[in-house]
Amino acid sequence: MIQSIIIYSFLMLLMISFGINASKKSIYLTPSGVVVNRSFLRFEVLFPLVLFAIVFGMRYDVGVDHLGYLYGYLEKIDVGKSEPLFQFLSKTGWYLNLHYTVYFGIIAFIQVFFFFYAFKNERYLFPLLVFLLFTNNEWTFWMNGIRQALAMCVWVFSIKYIENKKLWKYIIWCVIAALFHRSAIILVVFYPILKNGKDYFKNIPLQLLLLTCAFLIQSVFSNLLMRLEPLINSYANIIGGGAYSSYGFERIQESFVEQEGTGLVYLFRLLLNVVIIFYSKRLKLFYNNKRFTIIYFFFIVGIIIQNMFPVGSIAITRPFRYFPNNNVCFLFILFI
């Protein structure tokens, strides 16, 4: 435990320092006086990403799901549920006889590369992205929900194509994400909803009301849980199949128990979300761009779904797991 804390803390601090350096060197002035964005493929950007991949490629027993993926890779068992791109990574590793640390390192690099590349023109966010990646516990999702985390990172990159109204590029990248985890295909439906940059969440009292309703629904859902057992187990099999059936009724029952002991961290996150909602109009005026409005939409949808069902209800919330992760970058924009 102590060793892990030291290693991950050192990695976080090192990545933050490189992020600060990258943000300072993100632009330069040409002799003709034109401001140009520097290439993303620079040492101060790529080195921390490679270091992240090396450290997390060598991880061991970081969550239950990680050991399942490790066992599947070592025994050459397809744990990808026939999702082609993840199968390709595994089969390539088997064909080249790659050590499992190299295999998991490659996966970690794909995750972190797409996540940071999505903000290549907002490199002032890099230090905050690193800080939240570690302190908001997102890295544990990356290291356990490996396939969906891969899909999520690819999808975060694709959001810019909604902003730029490039339908086919957005669809192509959503399909690529779905080849890592098929639940990502549902994300295609957001293009027609968001392409015009409409702000669906202008009214602050309405947003707070929706968040309150989410908690009420959670309470009602807990009372109806026993009656929904057959439906929940069927749904778990449809979206995940095989091993994901274990995320069905029993897991949801346990999650209600876990929710009772969420403590100060849960309350702090809830308070932070409420503060962001209260300041949302100022934030929108400050950033005043279509992309911010799109990200804020996913932020609100994410926290509503997240609080409508317990965190442990993986069978139900899995398709919506993208949204809170996508907005990990957003939560601390307030403090810039």
N, C-alpha and C positions, 0 to 999 in steps of 0.2 A: 504493500500500500504506500509506504513512504517513498519507495523508489519510483512508483508510478507518479505520485504527486510532484516529485522533483523533476522527473523527465518531462512531463506534460507542461509543467509551469515554465520550465526553461524553454521548451519549444514555443509556447505561447509568447513569451517575452521576446524571444529572438524573431519570431514572425512579425510581431507588432513593430519592432525596431526597423525591420526591412520594409514593412508597410508604410511607415512614416517616411522613410527614405524614398520609396517608390512614389509616394504622393508628391514629394517635393520635386522629383525629377520627371513628373508626368508630362510636362510641356516644355517647349523651348522656343526661342525667338529666332527666326531665320534672319540672315543679313538684310533681307528686303523688308523686315518688320512684320512678317506673318507669324502668328502663333500656331504651332503644330503640336499635335499629340505624339509623344514618343511611342515607339513600338512596345507592345505588351511583352514581346520576347526579349526581355532584358534581364541581366543577372539579378538585380535587386527585386525583380518580380518572380522569376522562375526558381531561384535558389530556395526560398522558403517553402515553395510548393513541393519541390523535390525532397526537401528535408522532411516535410510533413508526410510524404509518401513513404520515405524510408522508415521513419519512426513507427508509423501505423502499419506498415508492411510487416514489421517484426513483432507486432503485438501478439499477445497470447491470452486467451480466456477473458477477453474484454466483452462480457455479455454472453448470454446463453446462445443466441443465434450465431454468433461468430464461431463458436465451437462446432455448430452444425455445418456451417459452410466449410470450415477447416477439415472436418471429417469427410465431407463429400468430395473435396478436392483431393485429399490424400488417397481415398479409396476409389477415385474416378467414378463417382456417383453423380448423376445429373440432379442438382438441387435447383436448377433454374426454371422448373415448371415449363420446359419447352420454349423458353423465351430466347430467341435466336442470338442476340448480341451477347447475352450473358453466357450462353452455351459456347459461343465462339471464343470468348475469353478463357473459359475453362478448358475447352478442347485444345486451344493453342498452348496453354500452359502444360497440359498433359503431353502433347506432341513434342514440345521442346524440352520436356522434362524439367520445367522450371521449379525451383524451390518454392515452397508455399509463401515464404516471405516476399519473394519477387512477385508472385501472383497477386497477393493482397496489396503489395506496394503499387502495382500498376492500377489496380482498381481505385485505391486511395488517390492516386495522382489524377485519374480521370475525373473523380468527384471534385477535388479541390480546384483543378484547372478550370472546369466549366463554371464552377461557382464564382471564382474570382474574375474569370474572363468576361462574365456577364456585366461586370462593373469596371471594365477596362478604361472607360472614359470618366469614371468617377473614383479615381484612385485615392482620393481623400478619405474614402470609406474603408480602405483596406485595413487600417489598424483596428477599426471598430468591428469589421467582419471577423477578424481573427479573434478579438476579445469575446465576441458573442458566440463564435463557433465553439469555444472552449467553456466559457462560463454559463452559457445557456443550455449546455448539455447536448448540443446538436451533434457533436462528434460521436456520441454513443449511438445515435440513430444511424449515422453513416457507417459505423463499424458493425452494426447488427442487422438493420434493415437494408442490407447492402444493395440489393437489386432496386428497391424503390428509391433509395438515396441516389443511386446512379441516375435513375429516371428523373428525379427531382432536380438534380444539378443541371442536367441537360435542358430541362424545361425552363429553369430560371434564365438560362442563356437565351431561350427562344422568345421570351416576353417582349424583347425589343422589336420583334416582327409584328406584334399586335400594334405597338406604338407607331410603326412605320407603314402600317396597312399592307403588309406583304403576306397575303393569305397562304400561298403555297409554301413559302419558306417556313412559316409557322407550323403548317400541317406536317411538312417533312420532318421537322425537328420533334414534333409531338409523336410522330410515328417511330422515330429513332428512340425516343424515350420509352415508348411502349414496348420496344424490342428488348429493353432491359427489365421492364415491369409493366404488364399489360394494363394495369389500372390507369396508366398515364394517358391512355387514349381518350378518356373522358374530358381531358383538358382542352381538346379541340373545340368544344362547345362554347368556350369563353371568347373566342375570336369575334363572332358577330355581336356579342354583348358589349365588348370593350373597345372595338376598333375605332369608334368615333370619339373616344375619350370622355364619354358622359360620366359625370360624377353622381353615382347612385346614393351616396351617403353624405349629403350636405347637412342634413338635420341632426344636430348633436343629441337632442332629447330622444329622437327616434332610435339612434344608435344605442343609447343607454337602455332604452326600453327593450330593444332586441336582445341585448346582452342579458338583461334581467329575465326575459322570457326563456332564454337558453337554460338558465338554472331551474326555472319552473318545469320545463320540459324534462330535464334530467330527473327531477323529483318524481314526476308522473311516470317516466320511463321505468324507474326503479320499482314502482308499484305494479307495473304491467309485465315486468320481466319474465315471471314464471309462465305467463300465457304466450309469450313470444318465442319460447324455446325452439320449437320446430322451425319457425321462420328464420331465426338467427343462425341456426346450424346449417340450414340450406344455403343462406346467403354467404356464410363463411366458405362453404365448399365452392360456390360459384366464383367468388372473386379471387380465391387463393388455391383451392383444391389441395388435395394431399395433406401435407403437414399443416397447412393453415386451418384445417378443420379444428385443430387444437385451440385456435383463437376464438372459438365459438362461445357457446352458452356458459361453460364453466369459467372461461377467462373473464367474461363480462361480469359474472357474479363476483369474482374476486376483485375486480376493479372498483366495484362500489364500496367494498370494504377498504381498499387502499385509499379511495378518495376521502374517507373520513379522517385520515391522518396526514393530509397534505401539508399542513403547517405553514410556517412563515414564508417559505419560498413561494408556495402557491399564492398566498395572499399578496406578496410583493409583486408577482407577475400580474395578478389581477388589477392591483392598484396602478401599475405602470400602463396597462392597457387603457384603463379609465382616464388617466392623465393624457395619454395620446389622443383619445377621443375628444377630450375637452379642448386640446390645443390644435385639433385637426384643421380648423379654418385658417389659423395662422400659418400652419405648415404648408397648406395648399397655396396660400398667397405668397409665401416665401419662395417655394420651389417653382410654382406656377408653370408646370409642364404636364404633359399627357401621361408620361411614364409614372410620375408620382401618383396621379389619380388611379392608374391601373393597379399599382402596388398597394395603395390604400384599400382598394376594393377587396383584394385578396386578403389583406390583413383583417378587415372586418369579418369577412366570411370565415376566415380561419379561426378567429377567437370565438365566434358564435358556435361553430361546429365543435370546437375544442371543449367548450363548456357545456354544450348540450348533452354530450355523452362523456363518461369518464375516460381519462387518458388511457386506461388499460383496455378499453373496448376496441381492440384492433380490428375485429371483424367488421365493425360498423364504420369506424372512422378512417380506415385505411385509404379509401379514395380521396379523403380530404386532408391526408397527412402532408400533402404538398404545401398547403397554404401557410401554416405557421412557420414551416422551414423556409419557404420562399421569403417570408418577411422577417426573418431573423436579422437581416440587414437594416430593416426599417425601425426596429424598436428603439434604437438609440440615436436615430437621426435627430430626435428631439434635443439631444444634448450637444449637438455640434455648434 
